[in-house]
Amino acid sequence: MLILGIILFGMLIGAGAQLILGRSGGGIDWTLAIVAGLVGSFVGGLLISLLAGDGVDLRASGIIGSLVGALIVTAGWRWYAGRSTTA
């Protein structure tokens, strides 16, 4: 049940990152949302939570870090996808 909750949280954070950056193509890319959410949550959320001294508890710093991490992953994915199609 915990794994399902982590995947759902990652998917929501990834979808939020796509909404903040603007959707290209009209809809949310759910594959990108899951990947960006999970990677961003792991890297950004864990890093910010540990730097803030909150540990691995679910706190606002971890959620903000997760969103920032997902924004970076989504922006990087879009940059790489745009670069490879134009070359």
N, C-alpha and C positions, 0 to 999 in steps of 0.2 A: 504494500500500500504506500510505503514511503517513496519507492521508486516512481510510482504513478504520480504522486504529488510533486516530486522534483521535476518530472517531465512536463507536467501541466504548468508549474510555476515558470519553468524555462520557456515554454511556448508562449505564455502570456507576456513575459518580459521581452521576448524576441519580437512578438507582434507589436508591442508598444514601441520598440525601437524603430520598426518599419513605419509606424504611424508618425513618429516624431520626424524621421528623415524624409518622409513623403513616399507614397507608394508609386512605384513605376509599373505601369501595366494595369493599373486599376484595382488589383486585389492584393491580398497578403499572400506571400509565398510561405506556406506553412513549413516546408522543409527548412528553409532559411531561418524561419522563426524558431524552430526547435533547436537547430544547431547553434545559432547566434545566442539564443537564450541560455542554453546549457553551458556553452563555452564562456560566454560573458558572465554568467552567474558564478561559474567556478573560479575564473581568474579574477574578475573585477570584484565580485561580492566577497570572496574569501580574502583577497588582498586588503580591501578597504575595511572589512570587519576586523581583521587582525591588526591593522595599523591604528584603528580607532580604539582598540583595546576591548572590543565587545566579544572576542572569541568567535565561536561558530554559532552563537545564538542568532535567531531571526530578529534583527533589529533594523531600524531605518537606514543605518549606514550600509548594511549589507544589501538592502533592496536598492539603494541609490547606486552602490558600486556595481550591482548586477545590471542595472539599466545602462550605466556608463560603459561597462564591458560589452554589453550587447550592441550598443550604438557603435562602438569601435569595430566590432566584428562585422556588423551589417555594412558599415561604410567601407570597410576594407574589401568585403565580398563584392559590393557593387563596383568599386574602383577596379578590382581585378577582372570582373566580368566585362566591364566596359572597355578595359584595355585590351583584353584578348579578342574581342569582336571587331575592334577597329584596326588591329594590326594585320 
